[in-house]
């Protein structure tokens, strides 16, 4: 399945906030002043002096707009319109500024004026599309984006924003088509992770050729291509091109030898090629990296069976059973004493010849009509002729379940299993009986045996539920993880986020990170997922990727706090806790820069964190330490004094203050600080 290992800087614009299309960024489109001058060509009634004033005012308004001083832009443009109502750029700037002020309805009429004056200006149609999208008037947004594209087919941002709207209204295939068009128009301007995410979407939609192109574009300039190589492997494996798939998986492992998921995926294509020795080695490596990877355990079991190594007596098999069963007694459940004499009552059976297929069909009709005794009598006759017919035992078991004769139903299933030990459905049905009787451990053993034969996501879900009943949350989460891995398309964002949080709390960081990446696949604006992924990457020493995700988390959080921002539906980040969260993110980012000895960047982050939350004493102390190492004694001194105001008993900070004052040449104050540090330390000891 397609995975997401890293989302380097997370700017997946094509699913996030709509991008205002600027005239200056539109390739061959007109600049602001060119648009203004063009609007004057058909208007010779404006005085020359007014033209000069208008042109200067437009320049001033542009400057204010770049500074995001939207209110002043509005004031200047309104004066320009009084001088000449046909000044197109004044309307354009007014519309964009009112949009920036969170007044999309007011902005609409100004854009409409431009369309009346210049009906063939593609950018204006595109920005009208943005406004209607912001107002969630999707049909009008689509109309204006399509009009913009018709007027200027190479307007990449119009394609991209149209894709966002299609995505919002549940048209993923149309959305992917638009994003592919946008990215193809400007591949050099698109970040590798955006190409990657689009490739994932196209792959899920079965658009193999386009997905491959997107993945290969993502490889260009990507410093951490693990996920791309892995997903290219998945893509070629899906086409049956096993040699190419094997090559890409191995390249992914070369980039990250600790990626258990890459080993597991490589194992699948090695199985398909019959390379059994490599298969076993591959899955063992996956299990060394993650001993709880149930899918790898199942795959290793199959590989050992293929090798015919006397698996039942091997240490590998014992380890597999131990992990899969959670130390539960599987054998006693599946090999209880089986006696066909105990299944059906000992009433005498008339001796007459029956035709097996006809009688079984008639027995099934009796069952459907709820004539259970008639069904039992026919089954008894059939068993005398074909005592090993699994279909008869299954039908008998269903009858006994309806009659709540649980023990007899179990015996029927056990008899069936003895004839067809690799029929996973038999184990599942037997497990259902144990579950109905609340015999949870026996039910779990049956479901696990079924999964060993043929893993299915719904079976993992059921197994997860049973582990929860027993209070074994870790086992439940492992099963849920495998279920989502087997059927990622059926999982919701909330499924991945909840599981990611649970795995994170357990310390299973790698698996949690996979879940958070899946969250970002579905919502690139998910703040908490970005932050958690960044923390995981930081622990794995992938610092550049961690920085990118911290920055993305911070930027998205700021946008979501802006009342004009379109909410992504992320309920895990709200205005009630934004200050502390933003401060924490800046502090974590500062830690990475400090680790890399990028002192200036670390200082900026720490200062921002302290500005947001002045009570972050540990961050202030780290900031003071950087100033000290940089020999900026005055800044270090001020920083340490601020900490002492918050924590007057921090003896170690007094000591650092003494060091800074001494270096700065303030010896008397330095001695005073050292004495205070000594007194506080003595109190602490006593």
N, C-alpha and C positions, 0 to 999 in steps of 0.2 A: 504494500500500500504506500501511497505517497506520504512522505513525512516532511516535517519542517524542523530542521535542526537549529538554524539561526536565521534571524530576520534582521540583517546587520544594523540598519538604522531605522527600520520600521516605518519608513515614509510611504506606506502603501496608499498614495493619494486616491487611487481609483476607487477605493471603497470608503473613503473618509469624507472630509469636509469639501464642499464645492469650491473650486478655484476661480476667483474673479479673473477674467481674461483681460489683460492690459493691452492697450494698443501697441505699446513699444515692444511687446514680446510676440508679435504675431507675424514674424517673418517679413513678407513683402507688404504688410499692411501699413497704413499711414501712421506717422508720428502725431503727437498731440497738436503741435503747431501746424503741421501739414494739413491735418483735419480742419483746423481752424481756418487756415488760408483757403482751403478748398471751399469751405462754406461761404467765403466772401466773393468767390468768382461770379456767382449769380446775383450778387447784391451790390450794386454800385451806388446805393443811396446813403451809405454810411460815410460820414465825414472822415477825411484822412486822419485828423487829430484823434477822433474816436477809435479808429482802427489801431493806432499806436497804443492808445490807452488800454484797449481791449486785449491786444497781444501781450502787453506787459502784465495785465491782470491775470491772463491765462497762465503765464509763467509763474506768477506768484502763487496762484491756486495749486499748480502742479507741485511746487515746493512744499506747501502746506499738506498736500495729500501724501507726499512721500514721508512727511513727518507724522502722519496719521492725526493731524490737527483738523479733523473733518468739519468741525463747527465753523472754523475760519474759511475753509473751502466753500462752504455753503454761502457764507456772507459775501465773499468775493464774486462768486458765480452769479448770485442774484443781481449784483450791481452790473455785471457784464450783460446780463439778459435785458436789463432796463435800457442799456445803451444800444443793444442790437438783439432783438428776439430771435434772430436766425443763427446765433453763434452755437454751432453744433457741439463744440468741445465743452462749453459751459454746461450744457445739459448733461453731457457724458460725465463730467466731473461731479456734478450735482447728484446724479444717480448713484455713482460709486460711493460718494461720501455719505449719503443717506443710508445706503446699504451698510456701510461701516458703522454708522450710528445705531444700527438695529432698527431702521425704519423702512423695511422693504416695500410696504404699501405706498409710502410717499415717493420712493425712488422710481416706482413703476411709471408714473406719469411723465417723468423727465425722459426716461428711455423711449417712451412712446413718441414724445416730441421729436427725438432724433430720427426714429423710423419714418415719421412723416416727412422730415426734411431730407433724409438720405436713406431711402428704403432698401438699398443694396449694400449696406454696411454690415458685414457678417459679424463683427465683434459685438455690435450693439444687440443683435439678435441673440448671440450667445449669452451676453450678460443678462438679458431679459429672461433667458432660460434659467440662469442661476437664481434670479429673484423668485420666479415662480416655483422653483425647486425648494427654495428656502421657505416659501409659504405652503409647501406640500401640495401645490396645484400641479400634479404630475403631468396631466395631459397637455397643459399649456407649456410646461417646461420642455416636454418632448418635442412639441411643435416648433418652438423657437430654436432649440438645438439643431433639429433636422433642417430648419430653414437656414441657419448659419452654415451648416455643412454643405448644403446645396450651393450657397453663394461662394463658399471658400472650402473646397473639399480637403485641403491640406491643413485646416485649422485643428491641430491635434488636441488642444484643450477642450474644444467643443465635443469631439469624439469621446474624450475621457469623461467629461461631466455627464454626457448622455448615458454613458455606461453606468455611472453612479445611480442615475434615476432608474434605469432598467433594473438594477440590483435592488433598489429600495422597494420596487413594486413586485418583486418576485419573478423577474425574468432573467435568470442567470445566463442563459445562452446568448440572449441579445446583449447583455452587459459584457460578457466575455468578448463577443465580436467587436464591440465598440472599443474596448480596451486594447484589443489586438491591433485594430486600425490605428489607434492613437500611438501605441508604442512602436508600430512599424514606421510611422511618419517621422518620429524623432527617437530612434533607438539609442542614439548617443547621449540623449538628455535624460534617459530613464535609468534609475538606479538598479543595480543588479538584483536586489531583493524584490523589486517590483516585477521585473521580468520573471523571477522565480515564482512569486505568488500567482501571477497570471498563468504560468506554465502548469502549476498545480490545479488551478481551476479548469483549464482546458483539458488536462489529462483526465480529471474526474468526469468531464463531459464526453470523453471518448474522441476528442479531436487531437489525435496522436501527432500528426505532422506539425500542426501549429504549436502544440505543447513542446515538441522537440526544439523547434526554432526558438521559443521563449527560453527554454533551459540553456541552450547554447549561447544566447545573448547574455543570459545571467552569468555565465562563466567568465565573460570578458570583464576584467578589472575587479573580480571578486577575490578578496584575500582569504576567504574561508569557504571554499566550494564544497564542503562535505555533503550538505543536503542536496546540492545540485547533482553531484555525481550519483548519490544514492537514488534520487528520483529518476535520473536518466536510466539507471539500472532497472528500476521498476517499469519504466516505459518500454524498454527493449524486452524485458521479461514478459510483459503483457502481449507482445507481438510474437513471442516464441523465438526471439533472437537471443539465444542463451549465451553464446560466446561474447557478444557485445555487452549483455547485461552483466556477466561475470567480470568483465574488464572494468566497467564503471563502479561496481560494488568494491572491487579491490582498490581502485583509486580513492574511493571514499574512506576505506580502512587505512590506506597509506596516509591520508590527511589526519585521521583521528583513529589511532589503533585501539582506543578504549570505547569505541562505539559498538555496544552490544547489539543494537538493532541492525547495523550494517552486516555484522557477522550472521545474524539470523536470516537476513534477506539473501545474503550470498549462499547460505546453506540451501535455500530453496532451489536456486538454479543449478547448484551442484547435484542435488538429488535428481533433478530432471535430466541431467547428463550422465547419471549413474556413477558419479565419482565418489564412491562411498567412503573411502578413507579420508578424503578431504572434507566430506560432509561431517563425519564424526568429529574431526579436529575443529571444524568451524563452529559447530554447536557447543562443543566443550569450551571453546574460547568465549562464546556468548555467555555460558553459564558461569564461568570464572568471573566475568565482569558483573553479572547480575544473576545470582543463584536463584532468584524468585521468578525468573522469566518463564512462565508456564508454557508459552508457545514453543520456546526453545527446548524445554524438557520433552514435550510431546514429539517434536521433530527429531530429537536425538534418539528417543525410543524407537521411532520408525527406522532410523538409519542403522541402529544396532541390530534390529530385527533383520534388515536386508543383508547385513554382513554375516548373519548366521553364527554369531559368536557365543551361543549358549547363553542368551541374555538373562534368562531367569535366574541363573546362578551368579551373575556378575555383580561387582560392586556398583557399576554404573546403574544397573537396573534397581538395586536396592535403594540407592540414593534418590532415583527418580520416584519410586513408589513412596518413599518417605516424605519427599517434598510435595508430591501431588496429593497424597492422601491426608496430609496434615497430621500424621501419626495416628490415623484412624484404622480400625480393623476391616480392611476390604475383604479379605479372604473369607471371613466368617459369614459375611452377607451373601456372597455369591456361590458358596459351596455347601450350603446347609444340606442335610440329608434329604434326598429327593426320592419320593416313592409315588409312582403313578396310582398306586392303590389308594392313597390318601386323598386323591383329588376329587373323585366322584363317589357319591354315595354307593353303598354296596347292594342296592336294590337289583334284583335279577333283570337282565337285559334280554329282550326277545331276540332270538337268533334268526336273522334273515339278511339276505344279501343286499348291500347298498352300493350305489355308484358314488365314489368319493366326491368328485367335483359337484355332482348334483346335490348330494346331501350337505356338503359344506355351504353351498349357496343357500339351500333351504334353511340351514342353521343360522346363517347370517340374517335371513329374512325374519326368522323367529326373534332374533336378538333385537332387530330394529323395531319389531312390533311389541317388544317387551314381554314376549312369551318365553321367559327364561327357562322354565322347566323343560319345555319342548326342545329348546336349544341345547340344554344339557344332555338330554337323552340321545339326540342325534350325534353330538360330539362324542359321547361314550361309545356309540356304535362305530364311529369313524376311527377312534383310537385303537379299537380291537384289530382293525385292518391295517392302519398305518400309525403305529405307536410313536413314531418319531416326527410326525408332521407338526412343524412349528406353528403354522397358521391355526391349527385346531387348538393348541395350547393358548395362543394369544386370544382367541375368541372365548375360550373357557375363562381365562383370567378376567376378561371384561365382564362376563356374566357374574363372576364371583364378586367383583368390585361393586356392581350394581346391587348385589345381595348383601354387601358389606361382610362377606366372608373373606377377610383379609389374608389369613394364613394360606387358604387354598389358592387365592390369586397369586400369592408370592411363589408358591410351589410351582404353579403353571409357568410363571416367568423364568424361574430357575431351571425348569426342565427345558424351556425354549433356549435359554442361554447355553445350556450344555450342548445343544445341537448347533447353535449358531453363535459362537463366542465373539464374533466380530460384528455383530448386529447392534449398533449403538442404540437403536430405537428401543430394544428390549431393556437395556439398562435404564434408559430414561423413564420408561413406563413403570418399571419396578421401583425406581426412585420416587416417582409420583405417589405410589402406594405408601411407601415409608413416610413421605412428607405428610400425607393425609392423616397418618397415625401419629404425627409429631415425633417420629423416630428420626431425628435430624441427622445424626451421625451416619446411620445406614443409608439415608437418602443421599447425603453428600458423597459417600463412597460410590454409589451407583452413578451419579452424575459425573464424577471424576473419571470413572471407567469409560463412560460414553465419550467424554472429551478426549481421552487418550486415543480412541478409535477415530473419531471425526469431530474436531472442534467446531462448534457453532456458537455465534454470539449470544443467541437466546439461552443456550445452556449455561454459558458463563454468567449471564445475568441471574438465572435461577440459582446457580451455585453461590453467587455473591449474596443473594437474599438469605439463603440458608446460613451462611457464615455470620451474617449480621444477627440472625436470631440467636446464634450461639455466643454472640458477643465477641467474635473473632474479627474485628474490624480490618486488621491488616490483610487477612486472607480474603475478605470481602472486596477490599480495594484492589488487590492483585487480580481477582477474577473480573472485576469491572474494567480494569485496564486492558486485559486481554480481549474482552468483548468489544471495547471501542477500537482496538487495533484491528480486529477482524472485520468490523463494519463501520469504518469512520464516517461514511456518508449518512448513517442513521443516527449518529450522535449529535446532540445539540451543543451549542456553545456552553450552556450551563452544565451539561454532563462533564465536559472536559475541564471546565474551571473548577467545579466542585472536587473532581478527582485529583486535579493538580494540587489543590490546597491540601487535600488529605495526604497525598504522597509527600508533599513538601514538609508537613508537620512530622512525618515519620522519618524524614531525612533521606528519602529516596529521590534525590535531587534530579538525577538524569531523567527518570521517568516523569517526574513532575514537569520538567522543562519541555518534554515532548507534548504533554497536555497543554501547557501554556502556548506553545507554538501553534497548536491546533486552534486554540482560542483566537490567536491573532490572525490565523487564516480566515476565520469567520468574521472577526471584527478587529481590523488593524488599529483601531482607536482605543482598545481596552487597556486602560492605564495600569491596573494592578498586574495584568499579565506581562506587560513590558517591564515593570519593575522587578517582578520575581524572576523573569528570564534573565534580566541583567545581573541580579544577585547570583544566580546559578552560574552564569558565564564568568563572573568575577571569581567565584570559587574554583572554576576550572582553568583560571588564568588566561581566559580568552578576553583580554582587557579591551581591545578595540571594539569588539562586538558588544561588550558590556556597556561601554561608554555610549555607543549608538542607541542602545535600548533605554538607558537612563535618560538621555536627552529626549528621545521620543516620548517617554512617559511624562517628562516634565512639560514638553510642548503641548501634548494632548491635554494634560491636566489644566494648563492655563487656558486652552481653547474651551474646554468644557465648563470652565468657570465664567467665561464670557457669555453674558445673556444673549448675545446675537448668534452664538454658536449652535449649530444643529446637533442635538444630543445623539450620541451613538447608542443610547439605551444602556449604557454601562452604569449599573446601580451600585457598584462597589466603590465608587469615588463620588463624593458629594461635597457641597460647599460647607457642610458642617465640620469636616475634618481636613479641609484643604491645606490650611497653613502648616500644620504639623507634618502632613504627608509631603508637601512640597519641600519643606525644610529637610526632611529625612532623605529625600531623593537627591537633593543638592549635596548633602553631607556624604552620602554613599559615592556620588560621582567624584567629590573631592578626595575621598579615600583612594580611589583608583589613580587619579592624577598624582597624588602624593606618593603612591607606590611606584609610579613610573618616574618620579622625581621631576615632574612637570609642575614646578612650584607656582608659577604665575597662574596657571589654570586652576590648581588646587586652591589658591588664595581666593580667586573669584568665586568658586563654588562654596567654600566655607563661609565667606562673607555674606553671600546670598542666603545661606542656611541660617546664619545668626540673625540676619535682618528679618527673616521670616519668623524665627523663634529664638529670641534672645536668651532663653533659658537653657539652650544646648551648651552646657558647660564643657563637655568633652570636646566638642567641635571648636569652641573658643580656645581651649587649651592647645589643640592641634594647630590652630591658626597661629597662636602665639609662638609655638615651637618652630613653625616655618619661618616666621619673622626673625626668630633668634638665629636659626641656621643661616638665614640670608644676611645676618648682621645688621638688620634694621632694628636697632636697639630701642628706639623710641616707640615704634609700632608694637614691638613685643611687650614693652613695659606697659603700654596702655591696655593691651589685650589682657595681660595677667591681672592688672588692677580691676578690670571689669569682671573677671571671674571671681576675684576676692569679694567684690560687692555682693555677688550672688551666693557664694559659699565662703563665708569668713573663716571657717575652720579647715580649709584646704591647705595643710601645711606644705605639701609638695609644690603648690603653686606659689606660695611665699618664697620657697627656695629658688624656684625658677625666676621669680621677680628679682630676687637678690642677685642672681647671675646676670640678668639683663641690665640691672642698675650698675653693677660693677663694671661690665663691659662698656657701659655708656659713660663711665667716669664719675658716677654719683655714689661715692664710696660710703658716705654717712648713711644715706638711705638704704644702700645695699646691706650694711651691717644690721640696720634696724629690721629689715626683711628677714635676714638669716636668723636673728634672735627670735622673731615671731614664729618662724618655721620650727625652730628648736622647741619652743614652749608648747606649741600645738602638738608636736610629735610626742613630747613627754606625756601630755594628757592622754593621748591616744593609747600609749603603751600602758599607762596606769589604769 
